[in-house]
Amino acid sequence: MNRRDFLKLAGLAGLGLLAPRAFMQAAPAHLAAPKQNVLVVVFDAFSFRHFALDGYGRETTPNIDRLARNAIVYHNHYAASNFTTPGTASLLTGTMPWTHRAHRLADTVTGDFRRRSLFSAFPQHHRIAYSHNPFAAILLDDFFEDIDLLVPRKELYFSQNKYLSSLFPKDDDVFNLAWDRAIEQESSKSYTLLLSQLYERLVSPPLASEIGAAHREIFAQFPLGVPAVQNRYELFILEDGVDWLSETLRLQSGPFVSYAHFLPPHEPYKPRREFVDRFAVDGLPVREKPNHPLLQKQALHTVQELNALRSRYDEFILYVDAEFGRLYENLRGAGILENTWLVLTSDHGEMFERQVAGHRFPVLYEPLLRVPLFIFPPGQQGRIDVDDLTRAIDVLPTLLSINDQPIPFWAEGSVLPPFDRLAAGTARDALALFSSNTPPEAQIQKYSASIRRGDWKLIYHTGYPELAAPRIELYNLKNDPEELDDLYPANQARAAPLLEALIGQITLANQTGP
């Protein structure tokens, strides 16, 4: 089956051809029949600091900005962590990392939370899920019992070894490493020179197959390389994801909840041809920032290197923006948006400062935590701007509330304004945790955590051998949005209640256990 055939067939999921379990699970009779659809679209590593709506100096999101005229825009929305696993788990479960316990890169949620998610909370909807990101896909596997159509992530890839790697689903990392060293010759170590030469001849003219020719046409659209999952053998294009999602939702015959987690603009940054070098010489000023003691072991970059990487990231955002615009128009043209709550957000942000680029660092600065949240209600006319602090854990209870579904006891978030008018203007803390070496069953001892309350933000680091004692940082984001002036030494009294609240959460989590 080729990719286009799969996209068409997968779209028939609404008829149950790919999801017979949907017809075998009767919804609880006491629940009112749901009437509206929910679509959550996640673009990975998407920082709100790179939006013109946030004052950024580049027009990176012209389509999203235009569509936001009929949306609710959240200007201070926070992820629960700075990388995929804990950030995605918090979005899907409505709980903080110290509750779902998916701290490390390939962790799963704790046992109870496998049946506590966006999918279990909508039992009467047809539930659909997909992720490009292998670590988000691990989490979706956790929730499989409550998902009617879970598309394997490699079904929307087109790499030459996709079908070979599918033979080793339990040893994916080992297989990819072996392929890299024996065939692709990308790493410093090589097992053989013969196989790589044979493979190169096989996939090159004149011996290339028809599929190979189609791939070369795609390669021509991406002069810096086709988007990939941090290597060159798991390749994909966002266009295929948009086509699959559009067709799948178009063929749904009843209410659905769909979660689509696409990898761009996550590294490696590979924009489509028309976006390459769009920002190469625009002269956007960059403010140098001091390095952090916990970043000394990272791959450090010069200001010039950071500027180049940031430009590529911004160009990759243009690609994301174009494809989201196309998805929106597809859904609108099919009449789907007339009855669908569309949510656009991300699991975490990206950083190009303090001599490092990327994410998953033991720091919790604004570019890593502030992510987009746009909610497009059916029939919305006009834009609503929300400046209140909001959190990823608030998305699940909000979607349930607006669909007249009960909010489960385990959800830790609260309904977002303007849907809960009593909540508008009320203080809510935005917290985040980085504890990437903590097993789910272990005490949280080595970690970075942050709390924002109003204009004040405190960051706390403890348990690191590089630090002789816990490190505390305090910033006033209204006066210092770039987090350059650490006010903690002169404002310890102001920091005390924030520090107490933050450490109290971790202490409680350690006392109650996973």
Number of C-alpha atoms within 10 A of each C-alpha: 6 9 15 13 10 13 21 15 16 22 23 19 23 24 16 18 14 17 20 13 15 22 12 8 12 10 15 10 8 6 12 11 14 16 14 19 23 23 23 19 17 23 26 27 29 29 24 29 22 24 22 15 17 12 11 13 15 15 18 25 22 16 18 20 18 11 17 19 16 19 25 21 22 23 21 19 24 31 30 31 32 31 27 26 29 37 29 28 30 33 24 23 31 29 26 27 25 25 24 23 29 27 28 19 17 16 20 25 26 16 12 9 20 21 18 22 24 24 28 20 20 22 20 23 24 25 25 24 25 23 26 27 19 19 20 28 21 19 22 27 17 19 23 17 14 26 26 25 23 22 17 17 18 20 19 25 23 20 17 15 13 16 12 10 20 15 11 13 9 10 11 14 12 12 16 18 14 14 19 20 18 20 20 21 17 14 10 6 10 15 14 12 13 10 14 19 13 11 13 14 13 14 15 13 11 8 11 14 13 9 13 18 14 10 15 14 10 16 16 13 14 19 14 16 18 22 27 22 18 12 13 16 19 21 20 22 19 19 17 16 22 20 18 21 23 21 20 21 24 18 17 17 13 15 20 24 24 26 23 19 24 24 25 27 27 25 21 22 23 24 28 23 17 13 17 20 15 16 19 14 9 11 9 13 8 12 10 12 13 9 13 12 12 15 16 12 7 11 9 16 16 13 18 10 15 20 20 17 19 22 22 25 28 27 28 25 27 24 25 26 20 18 18 22 18 17 18 20 15 19 18 13 12 15 12 20 22 16 15 22 21 20 22 19 25 29 33 33 32 30 24 21 23 18 21 21 21 21 22 20 20 21 23 25 19 21 23 28 34 27 30 29 24 21 23 23 19 17 13 14 11 11 14 17 15 18 14 19 23 26 29 29 27 23 26 27 24 21 25 18 17 14 16 15 18 12 18 15 7 13 18 17 23 20 23 24 22 14 13 13 11 11 15 16 13 10 12 16 17 22 23 25 27 28 23 22 14 18 14 21 12 12 16 22 16 16 19 24 24 28 21 22 15 15 13 17 22 24 25 20 22 17 15 16 9 11 12 9 11 11 15 20 18 26 23 20 17 11 11 13 12 15 18 14 14 15 17 18 11 10 12 14 10 13 21 13 10 21 19 10 14 22 14 12 15 18 16 11 17 17 10 8 15 17
